[in-house]
Amino acid sequence: MDKLSNRQFTKYCDLVYREAGINLTEEKRELLNTRIAKRLRTHDVGPDIYYGMIQNDPEELKLFLDAVSTNHTFFFRESKSFSYLDKSHRDIWCAASSSGEEPYSLAIYCLDKGFRPSITATDISVTCLEKGNKGIYPIQSVANIPKHLLTAYFQKGNGNFMDHVKVKDQVRKMVDFQRFNLIKDIPKSKPYDIIFCRNVMIYFDNTTKENVVNKLVNVLRKDGYFIIGGAESLSGLNHPLKYIEPSVYLKL
């Protein structure tokens, strides 16, 4: 496909920002070109016609946002903050769950500590949510998991899945995967004891970050923890949270 023109790139960047809050800068031009190419080939259309399609077809818009979302994660990533979890935490929300590695890591950590919370896992990407529901992952994604946890909570694949593992049912049943757009959707009124929103706000500008944080904090219990990614900060934003340590905030 031909590369996006400056006009097309600007139009698509505006749409991605409007629909998903992701701020695509000039440095992301090649990424957008690469990610959109598959959708253009699928429909055998050019960028201008495809732009009209995603404006008018909500399902195609979902697939487009799927394509441009960056999803890279692994089990027990940045697990230091898991130490804030305890048996008083009955309801946990992973608000940017990607393909399920984070919520399953939380479930395994809690089971190993002797308690079994309910975990809501949300993401904008339907492809990631489908992968999370299946619970099947390349074996390299579990490289950070202690051996006793790997044995207790995963099944090793065989045949065509020799190089994969599957999360055991007792873990999978703890996690409820749902589609949720952090920018546009309103959370259920159910209060959560702890919310993880990690490694997604690095793609947001400060206005979007502030809106997202305050939306999520509205459904966080008093004295509940709000956990962000190690490369993220809430500095300079208006919010009702108290800084505890890097990545960890408390709702007063």
C-alpha positions as CSV (number, residue, x, y, z in Angstrom):
1,M,0.0,0.0,0.0
2,D,1.1,3.6,-0.5
3,K,2.1,5.4,2.7
4,L,-0.4,7.7,4.3
5,S,-0.2,11.3,3.1
6,N,0.2,14.1,5.6
7,R,-3.5,14.8,5.3
8,Q,-4.5,11.2,5.8
9,F,-2.1,10.7,8.7
10,T,-3.5,13.7,10.5
11,K,-7.1,12.5,10.0
12,Y,-6.3,9.1,11.3
13,C,-4.4,10.5,14.3
14,D,-7.3,12.7,15.2
15,L,-9.7,9.7,15.0
16,V,-7.5,7.5,17.1
17,Y,-7.2,10.2,19.7
18,R,-10.9,10.9,19.7
19,E,-11.9,7.2,20.0
20,A,-9.1,5.7,22.1
21,G,-7.2,8.6,23.7
22,I,-4.0,7.4,22.1
23,N,-1.8,10.4,21.1
24,L,0.0,9.3,17.8
25,T,2.9,11.7,17.2
26,E,5.0,12.0,14.0
27,E,7.4,9.3,15.4
28,K,4.4,6.8,15.2
29,R,3.8,7.4,11.5
30,E,5.5,4.2,10.4
31,L,3.7,2.2,13.1
32,L,0.3,3.5,11.9
33,N,1.2,2.8,8.3
34,T,2.1,-0.8,9.2
35,R,-0.8,-1.5,11.5
36,I,-3.5,-0.1,9.0
37,A,-2.1,-1.9,6.0
38,K,-3.6,-5.3,6.9
39,R,-7.1,-3.8,7.2
40,L,-6.7,-2.0,3.9
41,R,-5.7,-5.3,2.2
42,T,-8.6,-7.1,3.8
43,H,-11.1,-4.8,2.2
44,D,-9.0,-3.9,-0.9
45,V,-9.5,-0.2,-0.4
46,G,-7.4,2.9,0.0
47,P,-7.0,5.0,3.2
48,D,-9.7,7.5,2.3
49,I,-12.4,5.0,1.6
50,Y,-11.4,3.0,4.7
51,Y,-11.6,6.1,6.8
52,G,-15.2,6.5,5.7
53,M,-15.8,2.8,6.5
54,I,-14.7,3.1,10.1
55,Q,-16.7,6.2,10.6
56,N,-19.9,4.3,9.7
57,D,-19.2,0.8,10.9
58,P,-18.8,0.3,14.6
59,E,-17.5,-3.2,14.2
60,E,-14.8,-2.2,11.7
61,L,-13.9,0.7,14.0
62,K,-13.2,-1.9,16.8
63,L,-11.0,-3.9,14.4
64,F,-9.1,-0.8,13.4
65,L,-8.5,0.2,17.0
66,D,-7.4,-3.4,17.6
67,A,-4.8,-3.0,14.9
68,V,-3.4,0.3,16.2
69,S,-3.3,-0.6,19.9
70,T,0.1,-1.6,21.1
71,N,-0.1,-4.8,23.2
72,H,3.1,-6.2,24.6
73,T,3.2,-7.9,28.0
74,F,4.2,-11.0,29.9
75,F,3.4,-12.8,33.2
76,F,4.4,-11.2,36.5
77,R,5.5,-8.0,34.8
78,E,6.3,-5.3,37.4
79,S,5.2,-7.7,40.1
80,K,6.6,-5.6,43.0
81,S,3.3,-3.8,43.4
82,F,1.5,-7.1,43.9
83,S,2.6,-6.9,47.5
84,Y,-0.3,-4.4,48.1
85,L,-2.8,-7.2,47.5
86,D,-4.3,-8.8,50.5
87,K,-7.3,-10.9,51.5
88,S,-9.4,-7.8,52.1
89,H,-9.3,-7.1,48.3
90,R,-12.4,-9.0,47.1
91,D,-12.9,-7.0,43.9
92,I,-10.0,-6.1,41.6
93,W,-10.1,-4.3,38.2
94,C,-7.4,-4.6,35.6
95,A,-8.4,-1.7,33.5
96,A,-5.9,-2.3,30.6
97,S,-5.6,-6.1,30.7
98,S,-4.2,-6.6,27.2
99,S,-4.2,-10.3,26.4
100,G,-4.7,-11.5,30.0
101,E,-1.2,-11.9,31.4
102,E,-1.7,-9.3,34.1
103,P,-5.1,-10.4,35.5
104,Y,-4.0,-14.0,35.5
105,S,-0.7,-13.1,37.3
106,L,-2.8,-11.3,39.9
107,A,-5.1,-14.3,40.3
108,I,-2.1,-16.7,40.7
109,Y,-0.5,-14.4,43.2
110,C,-3.7,-14.2,45.3
111,L,-4.3,-18.0,45.2
112,D,-0.8,-18.6,46.3
113,K,-1.3,-16.3,49.3
114,G,-4.5,-18.1,50.2
115,F,-7.4,-15.9,49.0
116,R,-9.6,-15.8,45.9
117,P,-10.8,-12.4,44.7
118,S,-13.0,-11.6,41.8
119,I,-11.0,-10.0,39.0
120,T,-12.5,-7.8,36.2
121,A,-10.2,-7.6,33.2
122,T,-11.0,-5.0,30.5
123,D,-9.3,-3.8,27.3
124,I,-10.3,-2.0,24.1
125,S,-8.9,-4.8,21.9
126,V,-11.4,-7.7,21.1
127,T,-8.4,-9.8,19.8
128,C,-6.6,-9.5,23.2
129,L,-9.8,-10.3,25.1
130,E,-10.3,-13.4,23.0
131,K,-6.7,-14.5,23.7
132,G,-7.3,-13.9,27.4
133,N,-10.4,-16.0,27.5
134,K,-8.6,-18.9,25.9
135,G,-5.7,-18.6,28.4
136,I,-3.1,-20.1,26.0
137,Y,0.3,-18.4,25.8
138,P,3.8,-19.0,24.3
139,I,6.1,-20.6,26.8
140,Q,8.5,-17.6,26.7
141,S,5.7,-15.4,28.3
142,V,6.0,-17.4,31.6
143,A,9.8,-17.0,31.9
144,N,9.4,-14.8,35.0
145,I,7.2,-17.1,36.9
146,P,8.7,-19.1,39.8
147,K,8.7,-22.8,39.1
148,H,6.3,-23.9,41.8
149,L,3.7,-21.4,40.5
150,L,4.2,-22.6,36.9
151,T,3.6,-26.2,38.0
152,A,0.6,-25.4,40.2
153,Y,-1.3,-23.1,37.8
154,F,-0.3,-24.0,34.2
155,Q,-0.7,-27.0,31.9
156,K,2.1,-27.6,29.4
157,G,0.9,-28.0,25.9
158,N,1.6,-31.0,23.6
159,G,1.4,-31.8,19.9
160,N,1.0,-28.5,18.0
161,F,1.1,-26.6,21.4
162,M,4.4,-28.0,22.7
163,D,5.8,-24.5,23.0
164,H,2.7,-23.2,24.8
165,V,1.1,-23.3,28.2
166,K,-2.5,-23.0,29.3
167,V,-3.8,-21.3,32.4
168,K,-5.6,-23.9,34.6
169,D,-9.4,-23.6,35.0
170,Q,-9.2,-22.6,38.7
171,V,-7.3,-19.5,37.6
172,R,-9.3,-18.7,34.5
173,K,-12.6,-18.9,36.4
174,M,-11.4,-16.0,38.7
175,V,-11.1,-13.5,35.7
176,D,-14.0,-12.0,33.8
177,F,-12.9,-10.4,30.5
178,Q,-15.0,-7.5,29.1
179,R,-14.4,-4.9,26.5
180,F,-14.1,-1.4,27.9
181,N,-12.9,1.8,26.2
182,L,-11.1,3.9,28.9
183,I,-12.0,7.1,27.0
184,K,-15.6,6.6,26.1
185,D,-17.2,4.0,28.4
186,I,-18.6,4.6,31.9
187,P,-17.6,2.1,34.6
188,K,-20.2,0.1,36.4
189,S,-21.1,1.5,39.8
190,K,-19.6,-1.5,41.5
191,P,-16.8,-0.4,43.9
192,Y,-13.4,-1.9,43.5
193,D,-10.9,-2.5,46.3
194,I,-7.9,-2.0,44.1
195,I,-7.5,-0.9,40.4
196,F,-4.6,-1.6,38.2
197,C,-4.3,0.7,35.2
198,R,-0.8,0.0,34.0
199,N,1.3,0.8,30.8
200,V,-1.6,2.4,28.9
201,M,-1.4,6.0,30.0
202,I,2.0,6.4,28.5
203,Y,0.1,6.8,25.2
204,F,-2.2,9.6,26.6
205,D,-1.7,13.3,26.9
206,N,-2.2,14.9,30.3
207,T,-5.8,15.9,29.7
208,T,-6.8,12.4,28.7
209,K,-4.8,10.9,31.7
210,E,-6.6,13.2,34.1
211,N,-10.0,12.3,32.7
212,V,-9.3,8.5,32.8
213,V,-7.8,8.5,36.3
214,N,-10.7,10.4,37.8
215,K,-13.2,8.2,36.0
216,L,-11.6,5.1,37.5
217,V,-11.1,6.5,40.9
218,N,-14.9,7.2,41.1
219,V,-15.4,3.4,41.4
220,L,-12.5,2.8,43.8
221,R,-13.3,2.3,47.5
222,K,-12.0,4.7,50.1
223,D,-8.5,3.5,51.1
224,G,-8.3,1.6,47.9
225,Y,-5.1,1.4,45.9
226,F,-4.6,2.7,42.4
227,I,-1.6,1.1,40.6
228,I,0.0,2.5,37.4
229,G,3.0,1.3,35.3
230,G,6.6,1.9,36.2
231,A,7.1,4.3,33.3
232,E,4.0,6.3,34.2
233,S,3.3,9.2,36.6
234,L,0.3,11.2,37.8
235,S,2.5,14.2,38.5
236,G,0.8,17.5,37.5
237,L,-2.7,16.0,37.3
238,N,-5.7,16.9,39.5
239,H,-6.9,13.8,41.3
240,P,-7.9,12.7,44.9
241,L,-5.1,10.2,45.3
242,K,-2.2,10.2,47.7
243,Y,1.2,9.2,46.4
244,I,2.6,6.2,48.3
245,E,5.6,5.2,46.2
246,P,6.4,5.0,42.4
247,S,3.4,3.5,40.7
248,V,1.3,3.2,43.8
249,Y,-1.4,5.7,45.0
250,L,-4.1,5.6,47.7
251,K,-7.6,7.0,47.6
252,L,-8.2,9.2,50.6
